[in-house]
Amino acid sequence: MIKQKHVLTLLFTLCCTVLIAGCGQSAKEKAIAEAEAARAQLEVTEAGLKQVKATLGKTQKERDSLKVELADIKNALVSFKSEIEALTQARDTALADAENAQGRIDELTARLQTETEKVLKVQDQLKQVQTAVEELQQKVQQLTEVAAVP
């Protein structure tokens, strides 16, 4: 874009020099008019260039801002991935602990049931012994009464 500016300026200067030096008054006026038109076109082009540069500056600032935002998002993503891995590991550990606890619960439940059955058997045996003791006490009492009667 800058080369075009220089080229246009050189062409404008060259045209003006050639026309002014070798032409008559009407040709000179024509050359001046063309030079002024070229100068006006150059000013329009320079204004457009200035606008493009301003837009480029804004675009570059926006790009830089987006790069920073993208870096922040990438860092957050890495952090989230780390948290997910930690939570997944904690979940897996908790599941393993729950499975171990369930196994221990099942083992203790079976043991409790076995011990409960043993207690029930002992209670039945105790009842039988108490019944036998009561029967023996009644027989002893009856025998004592029979022996005490003259």
FIFILO-595891 format. One record per residue: x, y, z of N, C-alpha, C in turn; residue number from 0; chain. Coordinates in steps of 0.05 Angstrom, whole numbers, plus 32768, in hexadecimal, padded with zeros to 4 digits. Example, Ala and Ser with C-alpha at 12.3 -4.5 7.8 and 13.67 -1.06 7.14 Angstrom:
R | n_u | n_v | n_w | ca_u | ca_v | ca_w | c_u | c_v | c_w | k | c
R | 8108 | 7F8E | 809C | 80F6 | 7FA6 | 809C | 8108 | 7FBE | 809C | 0 | A
R | 8101 | 7FD3 | 808E | 8111 | 7FEB | 808F | 8102 | 8001 | 809D | 1 | A
//
This chain:
R | n_u | n_v | n_w | ca_u | ca_v | ca_w | c_u | c_v | c_w | k | c
R | 8011 | 7FE9 | 8000 | 8000 | 8000 | 8000 | 8011 | 8019 | 8000 | 0 | A
R | 8028 | 8018 | 800F | 803A | 802F | 8010 | 8048 | 8032 | 7FF5 | 1 | A
R | 8050 | 801C | 7FE9 | 805D | 801D | 7FCE | 804A | 802A | 7FBA | 2 | A
R | 8031 | 8024 | 7FBC | 801E | 8030 | 7FA9 | 801D | 804E | 7FAD | 3 | A
R | 801F | 8057 | 7FC6 | 801E | 8073 | 7FCC | 8036 | 8081 | 7FBF | 4 | A
R | 804D | 8074 | 7FC3 | 8066 | 8080 | 7FB7 | 8065 | 8080 | 7F99 | 5 | A
R | 805A | 806A | 7F8E | 8058 | 8069 | 7F70 | 8045 | 807E | 7F66 | 6 | A
R | 802E | 8081 | 7F73 | 801B | 8096 | 7F6B | 8027 | 80B2 | 7F6D | 7 | A
R | 8036 | 80B7 | 7F82 | 8043 | 80D1 | 7F86 | 8057 | 80D6 | 7F70 | 8 | A
R | 8068 | 80C2 | 7F6B | 807C | 80C5 | 7F56 | 806F | 80C9 | 7F3A | 9 | A
R | 805A | 80BA | 7F34 | 804C | 80BD | 7F1B | 803F | 80D9 | 7F19 | 10 | A
R | 8034 | 80E1 | 7F2F | 8028 | 80FC | 7F30 | 803D | 8111 | 7F2A | 11 | A
R | 8053 | 810F | 7F38 | 8069 | 8123 | 7F35 | 8074 | 8122 | 7F18 | 12 | A
R | 8078 | 810A | 7F0E | 8083 | 8107 | 7EF2 | 806F | 8112 | 7EDE | 13 | A
R | 8056 | 810C | 7EE1 | 8042 | 8116 | 7ECE | 8041 | 8135 | 7ECF | 14 | A
R | 8042 | 813F | 7EE7 | 8041 | 815D | 7EE9 | 8059 | 8169 | 7EDC | 15 | A
R | 8070 | 815E | 7EE1 | 8089 | 8169 | 7ED6 | 8089 | 8168 | 7EB7 | 16 | A
R | 8081 | 8151 | 7EAC | 8081 | 814E | 7E8F | 806D | 8160 | 7E82 | 17 | A
R | 8055 | 8161 | 7E8E | 8040 | 8171 | 7E82 | 8046 | 818F | 7E84 | 18 | A
R | 8050 | 8197 | 7E9B | 8055 | 81B3 | 7E9F | 806D | 81BD | 7E8C | 19 | A
R | 8081 | 81AC | 7E8A | 8098 | 81B5 | 7E7B | 8093 | 81B5 | 7E5D | 20 | A
R | 8084 | 81A3 | 7E52 | 8082 | 81A1 | 7E35 | 8067 | 81AA | 7E2A | 21 | A
R | 8056 | 81B6 | 7E3A | 803B | 81BB | 7E30 | 8036 | 81D9 | 7E30 | 22 | A
R | 8021 | 81E0 | 7E22 | 8018 | 81FC | 7E22 | 8007 | 8201 | 7E3A | 23 | A
R | 7FFA | 8219 | 7E39 | 7FEA | 8222 | 7E50 | 7FD2 | 8210 | 7E55 | 24 | A
R | 7FC4 | 8208 | 7E40 | 7FAC | 81F7 | 7E44 | 7FB4 | 81DB | 7E4C | 25 | A
R | 7FCA | 81D1 | 7E42 | 7FD4 | 81B7 | 7E49 | 7FDD | 81B8 | 7E66 | 26 | A
R | 7FE9 | 81CF | 7E6D | 7FF3 | 81D3 | 7E88 | 7FDB | 81D3 | 7E9C | 27 | A
R | 7FC6 | 81E0 | 7E95 | 7FAE | 81E1 | 7EA7 | 7FA2 | 81C5 | 7EA9 | 28 | A
R | 7FA3 | 81B7 | 7E92 | 7F98 | 819C | 7E92 | 7FA9 | 818A | 7EA4 | 29 | A
R | 7FC3 | 818D | 7EA3 | 7FD6 | 817E | 7EB3 | 7FD2 | 8184 | 7ED1 | 30 | A
R | 7FCE | 819E | 7ED7 | 7FC9 | 81A6 | 7EF3 | 7FAF | 819A | 7EFD | 31 | A
R | 7F9B | 819A | 7EEC | 7F81 | 818E | 7EF4 | 7F84 | 8171 | 7EF9 | 32 | A
R | 7F93 | 8163 | 7EE7 | 7F98 | 8146 | 7EEB | 7FA8 | 8141 | 7F04 | 33 | A
R | 7FBC | 8153 | 7F08 | 7FCC | 8150 | 7F20 | 7FBB | 8153 | 7F3A | 34 | A
R | 7FA9 | 8167 | 7F39 | 7F98 | 816B | 7F50 | 7F85 | 8154 | 7F54 | 35 | A
R | 7F7B | 8149 | 7F3E | 7F6A | 8131 | 7F40 | 7F79 | 8119 | 7F4C | 36 | A
R | 7F93 | 8117 | 7F42 | 7FA3 | 8101 | 7F4D | 7FA9 | 8105 | 7F6A | 37 | A
R | 7FAE | 811F | 7F72 | 7FB3 | 8125 | 7F8E | 7F9A | 811F | 7F9F | 38 | A
R | 7F83 | 8126 | 7F95 | 7F69 | 8120 | 7FA3 | 7F66 | 8101 | 7FA6 | 39 | A
R | 7F6C | 80F3 | 7F91 | 7F6A | 80D6 | 7F92 | 7F7E | 80CB | 7FA6 | 40 | A
R | 7F96 | 80D6 | 7FA7 | 7FAB | 80CE | 7FBA | 7FA1 | 80D3 | 7FD6 | 41 | A
R | 7F94 | 80EA | 7FDB | 7F8A | 80F0 | 7FF6 | 7F75 | 80DC | 7FFE | 42 | A
R | 7F63 | 80D5 | 7FEB | 7F4E | 80C1 | 7FF1 | 7F5B | 80A6 | 7FF7 | 43 | A
R | 7F70 | 809F | 7FE8 | 7F7E | 8085 | 7FEC | 7F8C | 8086 | 8007 | 44 | A
R | 7F98 | 809D | 800E | 7FA6 | 809F | 8028 | 7F91 | 809D | 803F | 45 | A
R | 7F7A | 80A9 | 803C | 7F65 | 80A8 | 8050 | 7F5C | 808B | 8053 | 46 | A
R | 7F59 | 807D | 803D | 7F51 | 8061 | 803E | 7F66 | 8050 | 804C | 47 | A
R | 7F80 | 8057 | 8046 | 7F96 | 8049 | 8052 | 7F96 | 804D | 8070 | 48 | A
R | 7F91 | 8066 | 8079 | 7F90 | 806D | 8095 | 7F7A | 805D | 80A3 | 49 | A
R | 7F63 | 805B | 8095 | 7F4C | 804D | 80A0 | 7F53 | 802F | 80A3 | 50 | A
R | 7F60 | 8024 | 808E | 7F67 | 8008 | 808E | 7F7B | 8002 | 80A5 | 51 | A
R | 7F8E | 8015 | 80A9 | 7FA2 | 8012 | 80BF | 7F94 | 8013 | 80DA | 52 | A
R | 7F80 | 8025 | 80DD | 7F72 | 8026 | 80F6 | 7F62 | 800C | 80FB | 53 | A
R | 7F55 | 8003 | 80E6 | 7F46 | 7FE9 | 80E8 | 7F59 | 7FD2 | 80EF | 54 | A
R | 7F71 | 7FD3 | 80E2 | 7F85 | 7FBE | 80E7 | 7F8E | 7FBF | 8104 | 55 | A
R | 7F92 | 7FD7 | 810F | 7F9A | 7FDA | 812B | 7F85 | 7FCF | 813E | 56 | A
R | 7F6C | 7FD6 | 8138 | 7F56 | 7FCB | 8149 | 7F54 | 7FAD | 8147 | 57 | A
R | 7F57 | 7FA3 | 812F | 7F56 | 7F86 | 812B | 7F6C | 7F78 | 8139 | 58 | A
R | 7F84 | 7F83 | 8139 | 7F9B | 7F77 | 8146 | 7F97 | 7F77 | 8165 | 59 | A
R | 7F8C | 7F8E | 816F | 7F86 | 7F8F | 818C | 7F72 | 7F7A | 8194 | 60 | A
R | 7F5D | 7F78 | 8183 | 7F48 | 7F64 | 8188 | 7F54 | 7F47 | 8187 | 61 | A
R | 7F65 | 7F43 | 8173 | 7F73 | 7F28 | 8171 | 7F83 | 7F22 | 818A | 62 | A
R | 7F92 | 7F36 | 8193 | 7FA3 | 7F32 | 81AB | 7F91 | 7F2D | 81C3 | 63 | A
R | 7F7B | 7F3B | 81C5 | 7F69 | 7F36 | 81DB | 7F5D | 7F1A | 81DA | 64 | A
R | 7F56 | 7F11 | 81C2 | 7F4B | 7EF6 | 81BE | 7F61 | 7EE1 | 81C5 | 65 | A
R | 7F7A | 7EE7 | 81BE | 7F8F | 7ED4 | 81C5 | 7F92 | 7ED1 | 81E3 | 66 | A
R | 7F90 | 7EE7 | 81F1 | 7F92 | 7EE6 | 820F | 7F7A | 7ED6 | 821A | 67 | A
R | 7F62 | 7EDC | 820F | 7F4A | 7ECE | 8218 | 7F4C | 7EB0 | 8212 | 68 | A
R | 7F57 | 7EA9 | 81FB | 7F5B | 7E8D | 81F4 | 7F6E | 7E7F | 8207 | 69 | A
R | 7F84 | 7E8D | 820D | 7F97 | 7E82 | 8220 | 7F8A | 7E7D | 823B | 70 | A
R | 7F7A | 7E90 | 8244 | 7F6B | 7E8D | 825E | 7F59 | 7E75 | 825D | 71 | A
R | 7F4B | 7E72 | 8246 | 7F39 | 7E5B | 8243 | 7F48 | 7E41 | 8243 | 72 | A
R | 7F5F | 7E41 | 8235 | 7F6F | 7E28 | 8235 | 7F79 | 7E21 | 8251 | 73 | A
R | 7F81 | 7E35 | 8260 | 7F8A | 7E30 | 827C | 7F73 | 7E26 | 828D | 74 | A
R | 7F5B | 7E31 | 8289 | 7F44 | 7E28 | 8298 | 7F3D | 7E0B | 8291 | 75 | A
R | 7F40 | 7E05 | 8277 | 7F3B | 7DEA | 826E | 7F4E | 7DD6 | 827A | 76 | A
R | 7F68 | 7DDD | 827C | 7F7B | 7DCC | 8289 | 7F74 | 7DC8 | 82A6 | 77 | A
R | 7F6C | 7DDE | 82B3 | 7F65 | 7DDC | 82CF | 7F4C | 7DCA | 82D3 | 78 | A
R | 7F38 | 7DCD | 82C1 | 7F20 | 7DBD | 82C3 | 7F27 | 7D9F | 82BE | 79 | A
R | 7F39 | 7D9A | 82AB | 7F40 | 7D7E | 82A6 | 7F4E | 7D72 | 82BE | 80 | A
R | 7F5F | 7D82 | 82CC | 7F6C | 7D78 | 82E4 | 7F57 | 7D72 | 82FA | 81 | A
R | 7F44 | 7D84 | 82FD | 7F2F | 7D80 | 8310 | 7F1E | 7D67 | 830A | 82 | A
R | 7F18 | 7D64 | 82F0 | 7F08 | 7D4C | 82E8 | 7F18 | 7D33 | 82EE | 83 | A
R | 7F32 | 7D33 | 82E8 | 7F42 | 7D1B | 82EE | 7F42 | 7D15 | 830C | 84 | A
R | 7F46 | 7D2A | 831C | 7F46 | 7D26 | 8339 | 7F2B | 7D1C | 8343 | 85 | A
R | 7F15 | 7D27 | 8339 | 7EFB | 7D1E | 8341 | 7EF5 | 7D02 | 8338 | 86 | A
R | 7EFE | 7CFB | 8320 | 7EFA | 7CE0 | 8316 | 7F0A | 7CCC | 8327 | 87 | A
R | 7F22 | 7CD3 | 832F | 7F32 | 7CC2 | 8340 | 7F24 | 7CBF | 835B | 88 | A
R | 7F1B | 7CD5 | 8366 | 7F0D | 7CD4 | 8380 | 7EF4 | 7CC3 | 837E | 89 | A
R | 7EE5 | 7CC5 | 8368 | 7ECD | 7CB5 | 8364 | 7ED4 | 7C97 | 8363 | 90 | A
R | 7EE9 | 7C91 | 8353 | 7EF2 | 7C75 | 8351 | 7EFA | 7C69 | 836C | 91 | A
R | 7F09 | 7C7A | 837B | 7F11 | 7C71 | 8396 | 7EF9 | 7C6D | 83A8 | 92 | A
R | 7EE6 | 7C7F | 83A6 | 7ECE | 7C7C | 83B7 | 7EBE | 7C63 | 83AF | 93 | A
R | 7EBD | 7C5E | 8395 | 7EAF | 7C46 | 838C | 7EBC | 7C2C | 8396 | 94 | A
R | 7ED7 | 7C2C | 8394 | 7EE6 | 7C15 | 839E | 7EE2 | 7C12 | 83BC | 95 | A
R | 7EE2 | 7C28 | 83CB | 7EDD | 7C27 | 83E8 | 7EC1 | 7C1D | 83EE | 96 | A
R | 7EAE | 7C26 | 83DE | 7E92 | 7C1D | 83E2 | 7E8F | 7BFF | 83DC | 97 | A
R | 7E9D | 7BF6 | 83C7 | 7E9C | 7BD9 | 83C1 | 7EA8 | 7BC9 | 83D8 | 98 | A
R | 7EBF | 7BD3 | 83E3 | 7ECC | 7BC5 | 83F9 | 7EBA | 7BC5 | 8412 | 99 | A
R | 7EAD | 7BDC | 8417 | 7E9B | 7BDE | 842D | 7E83 | 7BCB | 842A | 100 | A
R | 7E79 | 7BCA | 8412 | 7E62 | 7BB8 | 840D | 7E6A | 7B9B | 8411 | 101 | A
R | 7E82 | 7B94 | 8409 | 7E8C | 7B79 | 840D | 7E8E | 7B73 | 842B | 102 | A
R | 7E99 | 7B87 | 843A | 7E9C | 7B83 | 8457 | 7E80 | 7B81 | 8464 | 103 | A
R | 7E6D | 7B92 | 845B | 7E52 | 7B91 | 8465 | 7E45 | 7B75 | 8460 | 104 | A
R | 7E49 | 7B6B | 8448 | 7E3E | 7B51 | 8442 | 7E4A | 7B3B | 8453 | 105 | A
R | 7E64 | 7B3D | 8458 | 7E73 | 7B2A | 8469 | 7E68 | 7B2B | 8485 | 106 | A
R | 7E66 | 7B44 | 8490 | 7E5C | 7B47 | 84AB | 7E3F | 7B3F | 84AE | 107 | A
R | 7E2F | 7B44 | 8499 | 7E13 | 7B3C | 849A | 7E11 | 7B1D | 849B | 108 | A
R | 7E21 | 7B10 | 848C | 7E21 | 7AF2 | 848C | 7E2A | 7AE8 | 84A8 | 109 | A
R | 7E3E | 7AF5 | 84B2 | 7E49 | 7AED | 84CD | 7E34 | 7AF2 | 84E2 | 110 | A
R | 7E26 | 7B09 | 84E0 | 7E11 | 7B10 | 84F4 | 7DFA | 7AFB | 84F2 | 111 | A
R | 7DF3 | 7AF3 | 84DA | 7DDE | 7ADF | 84D7 | 7DE7 | 7AC5 | 84E3 | 112 | A
R | 7DFF | 7ABD | 84DF | 7E0A | 7AA4 | 84EB | 7E09 | 7AA6 | 8509 | 113 | A
R | 7E13 | 7ABD | 8514 | 7E13 | 7AC0 | 8531 | 7DF7 | 7AC1 | 853C | 114 | A
R | 7DE4 | 7ACE | 852E | 7DC8 | 7ACF | 8537 | 7DBD | 7AB3 | 8538 | 115 | A
R | 7DC3 | 7AA3 | 8524 | 7DB9 | 7A87 | 8524 | 7DC4 | 7A78 | 853C | 116 | A
R | 7DDE | 7A7C | 8542 | 7DEB | 7A6F | 8559 | 7DDD | 7A78 | 8573 | 117 | A
R | 7DD8 | 7A92 | 8575 | 7DCA | 7A9C | 858D | 7DAF | 7A90 | 8590 | 118 | A
R | 7DA0 | 7A8E | 857A | 7D85 | 7A82 | 857B | 7D87 | 7A65 | 8584 | 119 | A
R | 7D9B | 7A57 | 857A | 7D9E | 7A3A | 8582 | 7DA4 | 7A39 | 85A0 | 120 | A
R | 7DB6 | 7A4A | 85A9 | 7DBE | 7A4A | 85C5 | 7DA5 | 7A52 | 85D6 | 121 | A
R | 7D95 | 7A65 | 85CD | 7D7D | 7A6D | 85DB | 7D6A | 7A55 | 85DD | 122 | A
R | 7D67 | 7A46 | 85C7 | 7D56 | 7A2E | 85C7 | 7D61 | 7A1A | 85DB | 123 | A
R | 7D7B | 7A16 | 85DB | 7D87 | 7A03 | 85ED | 7D83 | 7A0C | 860A | 124 | A
R | 7D86 | 7A27 | 860E | 7D82 | 7A32 | 8629 | 7D65 | 7A2D | 8633 | 125 | A
R | 7D52 | 7A32 | 8620 | 7D36 | 7A2D | 8627 | 7D32 | 7A0F | 862F | 126 | A
R | 7D3E | 79FE | 861F | 7D3C | 79E1 | 8624 | 7D48 | 79DA | 8640 | 127 | A
R | 7D5F | 79E6 | 8645 | 7D6D | 79E1 | 865F | 7D5B | 79ED | 8676 | 128 | A
R | 7D51 | 7A05 | 8671 | 7D40 | 7A11 | 8686 | 7D27 | 79FF | 868B | 129 | A
R | 7D1B | 79F6 | 8675 | 7D04 | 79E4 | 8678 | 7D0C | 79CB | 8687 | 130 | A
R | 7D23 | 79BF | 867F | 7D2C | 79A7 | 868D | 7D32 | 79AC | 86AA | 131 | A
R | 7D3E | 79C4 | 86B0 | 7D43 | 79CB | 86CC | 7D29 | 79CE | 86DB | 132 | A
R | 7D16 | 79DB | 86CF | 7CFC | 79DF | 86DC | 7CEF | 79C3 | 86E1 | 133 | A
R | 7CF0 | 79B2 | 86CD | 7CE5 | 7997 | 86D1 | 7CF3 | 7988 | 86E7 | 134 | A
R | 7D0E | 798B | 86E7 | 7D1D | 797D | 86FD | 7D16 | 7989 | 8718 | 135 | A
R | 7D14 | 79A3 | 8719 | 7D0D | 79B0 | 8733 | 7CF1 | 79A7 | 873C | 136 | A
R | 7CDF | 79A4 | 8729 | 7CC4 | 799B | 8730 | 7CC6 | 797E | 873A | 137 | A
R | 7CD6 | 796D | 872D | 7CD9 | 7951 | 8736 | 7CE6 | 7950 | 8751 | 138 | A
R | 7CFB | 7961 | 8755 | 7D09 | 7961 | 876F | 7CF5 | 796A | 8784 | 139 | A
R | 7CE5 | 797E | 877E | 7CD2 | 7988 | 8791 | 7CBD | 7972 | 8797 | 140 | A
R | 7CB4 | 7964 | 8782 | 7CA1 | 794E | 8786 | 7CAE | 7938 | 8797 | 141 | A
R | 7CC6 | 7932 | 8791 | 7CD4 | 791C | 87A0 | 7CD9 | 7925 | 87BC | 142 | A
R | 7CE0 | 793E | 87C0 | 7CE4 | 7948 | 87DB | 7CCA | 7947 | 87EB | 143 | A
R | 7CB4 | 794E | 87DD | 7C9A | 794D | 87EB | 7C92 | 7930 | 87F1 | 144 | A
R | 7C98 | 791E | 87DE | 7C91 | 7902 | 87E2 | 7CA3 | 78F7 | 87F9 | 145 | A
R | 7CBB | 78FE | 87FA | 7CCE | 78F3 | 880E | 7CC7 | 7900 | 8829 | 146 | A
R | 7CBC | 7917 | 8829 | 7CB7 | 7924 | 8842 | 7C9C | 791A | 884E | 147 | A
R | 7C8C | 790E | 883F | 7C72 | 7904 | 8849 | 7C78 | 78E9 | 8857 | 148 | A
R | 7C70 | 78E6 | 8870 | 7C75 | 78CD | 887F | 7C60 | 78B8 | 887A | 149 | A
//
